[in-house]
Amino acid sequence: MALEHFYRGKNSIRAFATRVLSSLFHRKQLLLGTIAALVLLMLFRNYIKDAVVLIVLGLIAIFSTIYKRFMRVPPAVELVTFSTVMVGISHGPVTGAIFGAVITLAAEIFNSGVDAFIIGYIPARAIVGAVSSFFPGANIVLLGLWMSILYNLIAQPLYALQSDAELRVKLLAFIIINIGSNFVIFTLLGAIVKGLVM
């Protein structure tokens, strides 16, 4: 009885496979498209993975500062630095620098936050993307912390030169929150994301 049940199950699998193959052969365009897609996927799978990683990290970075649209506060809590470091360590200095610059600009445009100080933000993120690429084997939490500090050292002097004392207090708060939040983000997500992108 068990043997008979086994043969019946085997026959139903054969029948299903036969129906699928018959359907594909009757739809030659679908069959050829499926074969072409599989061949392209096998040939370009590394490029496809890289493109998906860059797009996903870019979108996460851009949308991480969306609250800036609704509240007029500097985006101290952000994923732009995190994404830039990840792209830098996984794709090298040129890609890391370009990614950091483009995503910083895109985030500012998307969130209607373009101002004169962007001339400090863009080069700072580009440098973070390039510099982080030289430390792919480093502890990701420490690397993230150092890259957050580097970003603020490069990007914030324009704010520090302001004569307004209130702006300086806001700057100090921004730096503390930015470095602290990036430390938390790299601690929670750094190793996981690094494992995915490397």
C-alpha positions in Angstrom: 0.0 0.0 0.0 2.8 2.4 0.9 4.6 1.5 -2.3 1.4 2.1 -4.4 1.1 5.6 -2.7 4.7 6.3 -3.5 4.2 5.5 -7.2 1.0 7.6 -7.3 3.0 10.6 -5.8 5.8 10.1 -8.3 3.3 10.0 -11.2 1.6 13.2 -10.0 5.0 14.9 -10.0 5.7 13.6 -13.5 2.3 14.8 -14.6 3.0 18.3 -13.2 6.4 18.5 -14.8 5.0 17.4 -18.1 2.3 20.1 -17.9 4.8 22.8 -17.1 7.1 21.8 -19.9 4.3 21.5 -22.4 3.1 24.9 -21.4 6.6 26.4 -21.9 7.0 24.7 -25.3 3.7 26.1 -26.4 4.7 29.6 -25.3 8.1 29.8 -27.0 8.6 33.5 -26.2 8.1 32.8 -22.5 10.6 29.9 -22.7 13.2 31.9 -24.6 12.7 34.8 -22.3 13.1 32.6 -19.2 16.3 31.0 -20.7 17.7 34.5 -21.6 17.0 35.8 -18.1 18.7 32.8 -16.5 21.7 33.2 -18.7 22.0 36.9 -17.9 21.5 36.3 -14.2 24.3 33.7 -14.3 26.7 36.0 -16.3 26.0 39.2 -14.4 24.9 38.1 -10.9 27.7 40.0 -9.2 26.8 43.2 -11.0 23.2 42.7 -10.2 24.0 42.1 -6.6 26.2 45.2 -6.5 23.5 47.4 -8.1 20.8 46.1 -5.7 23.1 46.8 -2.7 23.8 50.4 -3.9 20.2 51.1 -4.6 18.9 49.8 -1.3 21.6 51.5 0.8 21.0 54.8 -1.2 17.3 54.7 -0.6 17.7 53.9 3.1 20.1 56.8 3.4 17.8 59.3 1.6 14.7 58.3 3.5 16.4 58.3 6.8 16.4 62.0 6.9 12.7 62.5 5.8 11.8 63.9 9.1 13.6 67.0 8.1 10.7 67.8 5.8 8.3 68.0 8.6 10.5 69.4 11.4 13.0 72.2 10.9 15.8 70.4 12.7 19.2 69.3 11.4 19.2 65.6 10.6 21.5 64.5 13.3 20.1 61.0 13.3 20.7 59.6 9.8 21.8 56.6 7.9 23.8 58.5 5.2 27.1 58.0 7.0 26.3 54.3 7.7 25.4 53.7 4.1 28.5 55.6 2.8 30.8 53.6 5.0 29.3 50.3 3.9 29.6 51.2 0.2 33.2 52.4 0.8 34.3 49.2 2.5 32.6 47.0 0.0 33.1 48.8 -3.3 36.3 50.9 -2.9 37.3 54.5 -2.6 36.0 55.9 -5.9 32.6 54.3 -5.6 32.4 55.2 -1.9 33.3 58.8 -2.5 30.8 59.2 -5.4 28.1 57.4 -3.4 28.6 59.6 -0.4 28.5 62.8 -2.4 25.5 61.8 -4.6 23.4 60.4 -1.7 24.2 63.4 0.5 23.0 65.8 -2.3 20.0 63.6 -3.1 18.9 63.5 0.6 19.2 67.3 0.8 17.2 67.8 -2.4 14.6 65.2 -1.5 14.1 66.7 2.0 14.1 70.3 0.8 17.2 71.1 2.9 19.6 72.5 0.3 21.4 75.5 1.8 24.8 77.1 1.6 26.3 74.7 4.1 26.0 71.8 1.6 29.4 72.8 0.4 30.7 71.2 3.6 28.4 68.2 3.7 29.1 66.8 0.2 33.0 66.8 0.4 32.8 65.4 3.9 30.7 62.4 2.9 32.8 61.8 -0.2 35.9 61.7 2.0 34.2 59.4 4.5 33.3 57.0 1.6 36.9 57.1 0.2 38.7 56.8 3.6 36.5 54.0 4.9 37.4 51.8 1.9 41.0 51.5 3.2 39.8 49.7 6.4 37.5 46.8 5.2 38.9 44.5 7.9 38.5 47.0 10.8 36.0 46.6 13.6 32.9 48.1 12.0 31.7 49.8 15.1 35.0 51.6 15.6 35.3 52.4 11.9 31.8 53.9 12.0 32.6 55.9 15.1 35.8 57.3 13.5 34.1 58.1 10.2 31.3 59.9 12.1 33.9 62.0 13.8 35.8 62.6 10.5 32.5 63.7 8.8 31.8 66.2 11.6 35.4 67.6 11.6 35.1 68.3 7.9 31.5 69.4 7.5 31.0 71.5 10.6 33.6 74.2 10.6 31.4 76.5 8.6 28.8 76.3 11.3 31.5 76.8 14.0 32.6 80.1 12.4 29.1 81.6 12.9 29.1 84.4 15.5 25.7 83.4 16.9 26.1 81.6 20.3 22.7 79.8 19.8 24.0 78.3 16.5 27.1 77.1 18.3 25.0 75.3 21.0 22.9 73.7 18.2 26.1 72.7 16.5 27.4 71.0 19.7 24.1 69.2 20.2 24.1 68.1 16.5 27.7 66.7 16.8 26.9 64.8 20.0 23.7 63.4 18.7 25.1 62.5 15.3 28.2 60.7 16.6 26.2 59.0 19.4 23.4 57.8 17.0 25.9 56.6 14.5 27.7 54.7 17.2 24.4 53.0 18.1 23.5 52.3 14.4 26.9 50.8 13.7 26.7 48.7 16.9 23.2 47.3 16.1 23.5 46.9 12.3 27.1 47.2 11.3 28.2 43.6 11.5 25.0 42.3 9.9 25.1 44.7 6.9 28.8 44.3 6.5 28.3 40.6 6.2 25.7 41.2 3.5 27.6 43.6 1.4 31.1 42.0 1.5 
